[in-house]
Structures are given as structure tokens and as C-alpha cells.
């Protein structure tokens, strides 16, 4: 089923459809790995499947950082057919820390029934992070920052407009990393 423009990523067999904001970039690649984690041959090493060097991402050897036992535990839990990595009902906490912003709160895995109801939940953030620190660390940061931006947009409209203007001004200076389309994975092999 096509997700239109309201979802980040939809995985349909061997075909993938990304929201246009995530096509060909590191965030989109990370979401692909997140959504296909249980189907990958070596999920603990999934972030190394793209040959393009991404500083701080694919240069980190998964063998040193990933925990195979945690990856197996997570994949076993993921046997449900409908899964979501979500921040639904997570109470994120924002606070100043060391001259910056600290955001606390962890997204989690949810198994969803065909009718859209939550069947069960895997909220062991430590195991999820240990299964592949590159993939799940990036997904956690994305969820935390998205929560902050949602808060800013809803509760601090003046600061939100100021941030938007600042981003628009410096858009050309932003360091965007694009993954060449030829390097993006098109299919995943079943691990069973």
C-alpha cells in the first residue's frame, strides 16, 4: 500500500518508497536499515552495507561496537508481521546540559495487529541500541530531535519561525550527505 506523504518509509517486499525528504540521504538510508533490520543477513553489521564512506557512520567497525547476542534477541522478538519503531506516548524531557540541549526519552518497538492495535511492545532501549549502535543510535537521535522540533513548533511558535528563517538563510551551507542512488540497497535477503 502506498503511504503517500505522511509516512517516513514504507517497505513492500522488494520495493521501497521513501518520503521525498528521505530519498538518497543518510537519514533515509538509516530508516531503511531500521525497517528491514529483521530481514538482513547480518543485522549487527547492517550499517556497513553501503560502500560509500560516511564519516562517523560506516567507518565504525560493527564487530567492535555491535552485540551479536542483542541483535539475535531483537530479531527473535521481531517475528510479528507488523512492526513500528515509534515514540508514541513517550514523554521526552528537554533540559540544558553543558551549554547544549539534552533530550531524554527512548523510542521503542511496537508489534501491531492488522487492525492497528498494539499487540506487544519491546522497550528495552539498551538491547536495541546494543544490537547495532550505528543504526539504532541514529534512529534514537532522529526521534529525540523530531520530538524537540514538534514541541518547538507547537509550544514556541516565535522560536520555531526564527529557527525556520535561520535554516532557510544557511541552507546552502548545510553539510548534506547524499548517498548515490546506485549505492542504495534495492532488496534485502531473508535471513531464515
BELJOZI-V772085 format. One record per residue. N is the residue number from 1. RES is the residue in one small letter. SS is DSSP state (@ for helix, = for strand, . for the rest). OMEGA is omega in radians with two decimals (* if undefined). Layout:
N RES SS OMEGA
N RES SS OMEGA
This chain:
1 x . 3.13
2 x . -3.08
3 x . -3.10
4 x . -3.04
5 x . -3.08
6 x . 3.14
7 x . 3.09
8 x . -2.99
9 x = 3.04
10 x = -3.14
11 x = -3.08
12 x = 3.13
13 x . 3.14
14 x . -3.13
15 x = 3.13
16 x = 3.07
17 x = 3.13
18 x = 2.91
19 x . -3.03
20 x @ 3.14
21 x @ -3.06
22 x @ -3.13
23 x . 3.01
24 x . 3.11
25 x = -3.06
26 x @ 3.13
27 x @ 3.12
28 x @ 3.10
29 x @ 3.14
30 x @ 3.10
31 x @ 3.06
32 x @ -3.14
33 x @ 3.11
34 x @ -3.07
35 x @ -3.10
36 x @ -3.04
37 x @ -3.06
38 x @ -3.10
39 x @ -3.06
40 x . -3.13
41 x . -3.12
42 x . -3.03
43 x @ 3.14
44 x @ -3.11
45 x @ -3.01
46 x @ -3.07
47 x @ 3.13
48 x @ -3.06
49 x . 3.09
50 x . -3.06
51 x . 3.13
52 x . 3.13
53 x . 3.08
54 x . -3.09
55 x . 3.11
56 x . -3.08
57 x . -3.10
58 x . 3.12
59 x . 3.13
60 x . -3.14
61 x . -3.12
62 x @ -3.12
63 x @ -3.12
64 x @ -2.99
65 x @ -3.02
66 x . 3.13
67 x . -3.09
68 x @ -3.13
69 x @ 3.11
70 x @ 3.12
71 x @ 3.11
72 x @ 3.13
73 x @ -3.14
74 x @ 3.14
75 x @ 3.09
76 x @ 3.13
77 x @ -3.04
78 x . -3.10
79 x . 3.09
80 x . -3.10
81 x . -3.13
82 x . -3.10
83 x = 3.04
84 x = 2.95
85 x = -2.90
86 x = 3.01
87 x . 3.14
88 x . 3.14
89 x . 3.06
90 x . 3.08
91 x . 3.09
92 x . 3.13
93 x = 3.14
94 x = -3.14
95 x = 3.07
96 x = 3.12
97 x = 3.08
98 x . 3.11
99 x . 3.14
100 x = -3.12
101 x = 3.04
102 x = 3.12
103 x = 3.12
104 x = -3.12
105 x . -3.07
106 x . 2.99
107 x . -3.08
108 x = 3.08
109 x = 3.11
110 x = 3.00
111 x = -3.03
112 x = 3.09
113 x . 3.09
114 x . 3.12
115 x . 3.10
116 x . 3.11
117 x . 3.10
118 x = 3.09
119 x = 3.13
120 x = -3.00
121 x = 3.07
122 x = -3.09
123 x . 3.06
124 x . -3.06
125 x @ -3.12
126 x @ 3.12
127 x @ 3.13
128 x @ -3.14
129 x @ -3.14
130 x @ -3.11
131 x @ 3.02
132 x . -3.08
133 x @ 3.14
134 x @ -3.09
135 x @ -3.04
136 x @ 3.03
137 x @ 3.10
138 x @ 3.12
139 x @ 3.12
140 x @ 3.12
141 x @ 3.12
142 x @ 3.13
143 x @ -3.13
144 x @ 3.14
145 x @ 3.08
146 x @ 3.11
147 x @ 3.12
148 x @ 3.14
149 x @ 3.05
150 x @ 3.11
151 x @ -3.12
152 x @ -3.12
153 x @ -3.08
154 x @ -2.98
155 x @ -3.11
156 x . -3.02
157 x @ 3.14
158 x @ 3.12
159 x @ 3.11
160 x @ 3.13
161 x @ 3.12
162 x @ 3.10
163 x @ 3.13
164 x @ 3.13
165 x @ 3.13
166 x @ 3.13
167 x @ 3.14
168 x @ 3.13
169 x @ -3.04
170 x @ -3.05
171 x @ -3.14
172 x @ -3.12
173 x @ 3.14
174 x . 3.08
175 x . 3.12
176 x . 3.10
177 x . 3.12
178 x = 3.05
179 x . -3.13
180 x . -3.10
181 x @ -3.11
182 x @ 3.12
183 x @ -3.14
184 x . 3.12
185 x . 3.11
186 x . 3.13
187 x . 3.00
188 x . 3.11
189 x . 3.11
190 x . -3.10
191 x . -3.12
192 x . *
